[in-house]
């Protein structure tokens, strides 16, 4: 059958792609289940028992549409952050919020700046709106704030993307440096500040929630997918200047955050004791992954996230071979996509039984690839 002729020229020019090949796709291709799922930066420790109970109790309510204003969750987040509900917008995870932000600002040929090797889903959204993507390299395995600022000014960028802490390297900048970066950007450049891993980072890794709230060109994004263990429900939030946040109501899917995601997010936010417990377990897991790496001649990079990047000490071909060999042994891991970051593999924090499998199989995997 011939392709539908009504697709826009932009859509016709784009490849059909998925930014990440999921473990499920790899399992279907191989015909085998992974024994250790430690590649997607999910929280293998799971959501709080209180959240699980709330989801069970709320299951009978799924016949209803969700509250399109996300009222209760916005109110709770306002109390949690010390902001006003008008400063906060809820969305289908950070991915969904990024898509809405790009939709509002990026038009064909408008320039967007990001780091080379940073989160690829953001690039996917920019391409989908015809934006011109300009990338700058990492410096010392961190996103280079000076280079990002210089590129934004030089290129007249309408948007710049920064993740802090960073995916895929786990590195971070201080909150003071991030705030200075934000205030140095041109007023016409929107900063998309991805703080997905904030809960697992040092206390000084982010500006206070209200520190940049006066800037209309800053949107900070956080999620329930990582430390809170709700990746499968797709719930996140952005906060910023009230006028900027209000603009989301012009384009968002008002029923996009389903009722179960709202229940889970609200309950998770209330259970900060469980969050503290999980963050402690993540820190212990980071330490164990680092120790496993060192024992096998791999160099763990410092991490403020729920994963550890292990420097394989060689090139991308070696790291790819190791990732594939681990996959053959039932261990799902990932790696950065571009040089020089792709000398690493990336291991997500996980319960001990998954890391036991990694510890057992990694020596033989390294021996198998030479």
PyMOL commands that set and color helices and strands:
alter all, ss='L'
color gray80, all
select helices_A, chain A and resi 9-13+23-30+49-61+71-81+85-87+93-105+120-128+145-155+175-184+198-200+231-233+242-250+259-270+272-295+316-328+341-343+352-369
alter helices_A, ss='H'
color red, helices_A
select strands_A, chain A and resi 36-37+88-91+111-115+132-136+159-163+190-194+218-223+236-240+299-300+307-311+331-332+344-348
alter strands_A, ss='S'
color yellow, strands_A
deselect
rebuild
show_as cartoon
